[in-house]
Amino acid sequence: MPENAAVEERLAAERAATLTQIDALTRDFQSIVDANALVAVDDEHDPDGSSTAFERAHVSSLLTQARLHLDHLDEALTRLREGRYGICERCGVEIPAERLEVRPASTRCVGCAGVG
């Protein structure tokens, strides 16, 4: 398993990047809301209304995904501090370093990842 300090540093860096992404998406979402507040938008009859609604929903979805990723990173940091990081929660084997490099918040090995 990789050295804890290096893993913690990597998780912290990804966490910081995710917080930056959440901040940017929050600003984008608020800009969309603010822009629409200035005009009476009727999504059904306004030709731009449906694209505005799509854009708002898209940014909202990205924001939800980023917040979920942040939660997963926080859980990974907890597992690291408790000595459970890098161990598959399903079968108990060590998660390969290559998988953790790509998906540092992984809780399952490749074999178990596809199993419900």
KOLZA-89216 format. One record per residue (C-alpha): x, y, z; residue in three letters. Coordinates in steps of 0.5 Angstrom, whole numbers, plus 500, padded with zeros to 3 digits. Layout:
REM KOLZA-89216
XYZALA...
This chain:
REM KOLZA-89216
500500500MET503507498PRO506511504GLU500515508ASN504522508ALA504522500ALA497519500VAL494524505GLU498530501GLU494527494ARG488527497LEU488534500ALA490536493ALA484533490GLU480536496ARG482543495ALA481542487ALA474540488THR473545493LEU475550488THR471547482GLN465547487ILE466554488ASP466556481ALA460552479LEU456555485THR458562482ARG456559475ASP449557478PHE448564482GLN450567475SER444563471ILE439565477VAL441572477ASP441573470ALA434570469ASN431574475ALA432580471LEU427578466VAL421574466ALA422567463VAL417563461ASP421556459ASP415554455GLU414560451HIS421563451ASP425561445PRO431561450ASP428559456GLY429551455SER436552454SER437556460THR433551464ALA438546461PHE444550463GLU441551470ARG440543471ALA447542468HIS450546473VAL446544478SER448536477SER455538476LEU455541483LEU452535486THR457531483GLN463535486ALA460535493ARG459528492LEU466527490HIS468531496LEU464527501ASP468521498HIS475524499LEU473526506ASP471519507GLU478516504ALA482521509LEU478518515THR480511512ARG487513511LEU487516518ARG484509521GLU489505517GLY483502512ARG485506506TYR487502500GLY483495503ILE477493499CYS471494503GLU467488500ARG473482500CYS478485504GLY484485499VAL489491498GLU486495492ILE492496487PRO496502487ALA494503480GLU487504481ARG488508487LEU492513483GLU486514478VAL481513483ARG484515490PRO477515494ALA476508491SER473503497THR473497492ARG478493488CYS477492481VAL474485481GLY469488487CYS467495483ALA462492478GLY459488484VAL453491487GLY
